[in-house]
Amino acid sequence: MRYAQEYGGQKLHLVYEYGDFGGISDSALCGRNNNKRGSWRMTINVPLGNACKNCLRVYEKLERT
């Protein structure tokens, strides 16, 4: 899992990381996608205190099952 941001100043969304070379999913756990921009602005490993609450809620639910 990585945190991704579509535009500057927005919340960081959780996205799946796949493949050996670090491919990133086009949609976040909360359902937001990057269709308007075409790609994520940035992806990082830490949330920096501005993570999407819906993504965190879905992630916790996935971890419990």
C-alpha positions as CSV (number, residue, x, y, z in Angstrom):
1,M,0.0,0.0,0.0
2,R,1.1,3.5,-0.8
3,Y,-0.3,6.9,-0.4
4,A,-1.1,8.9,-3.6
5,Q,-2.2,12.4,-4.3
6,E,-4.0,13.6,-7.5
7,Y,-3.6,17.4,-7.1
8,G,-1.6,19.5,-4.7
9,G,-3.3,20.3,-1.4
10,Q,-5.6,17.3,-1.5
11,K,-5.8,14.4,0.9
12,L,-3.6,11.4,0.4
13,H,-5.4,8.3,-0.7
14,L,-4.4,4.7,-0.2
15,V,-3.6,2.8,-3.4
16,Y,-2.4,-0.7,-4.1
17,E,1.1,-1.3,-5.2
18,Y,1.7,-4.2,-7.6
19,G,4.4,-5.8,-9.6
20,D,8.2,-5.9,-9.0
21,F,8.8,-2.5,-10.4
22,G,6.3,-0.6,-8.3
23,G,3.2,-0.2,-10.4
24,I,0.4,1.8,-8.8
25,S,-3.3,1.2,-9.0
26,D,-5.4,3.9,-10.8
27,S,-8.1,3.9,-8.1
28,A,-7.9,4.4,-4.4
29,L,-9.5,2.3,-1.7
30,C,-12.2,4.9,-1.2
31,G,-13.2,4.8,-4.9
32,R,-11.5,8.0,-6.1
33,N,-9.5,7.6,-9.3
34,N,-7.0,9.6,-11.3
35,N,-8.9,9.9,-14.5
36,K,-9.0,13.8,-14.6
37,R,-5.3,14.1,-14.3
38,G,-4.2,10.9,-16.0
39,S,-1.9,9.8,-13.2
40,W,-1.2,10.4,-9.5
41,R,0.8,13.6,-8.8
42,M,2.9,11.8,-6.2
43,T,3.1,8.5,-4.3
44,I,4.8,8.1,-0.9
45,N,5.1,5.5,1.9
46,V,4.0,7.7,4.8
47,P,0.7,9.7,5.2
48,L,2.2,13.0,6.5
49,G,-0.9,13.6,8.6
50,N,-3.4,14.3,5.8
51,A,-4.7,10.8,4.9
52,C,-8.2,10.2,3.5
53,K,-10.5,9.0,6.3
54,N,-12.6,6.8,3.9
55,C,-9.4,5.1,2.7
56,L,-8.3,4.4,6.2
57,R,-11.7,3.1,7.2
58,V,-11.8,0.7,4.2
59,Y,-8.2,-0.4,4.9
60,E,-9.0,-1.2,8.6
61,K,-12.0,-3.3,7.5
62,L,-9.9,-5.2,5.0
63,E,-7.3,-5.9,7.7
64,R,-9.9,-7.4,10.0
65,T,-11.1,-10.0,7.6
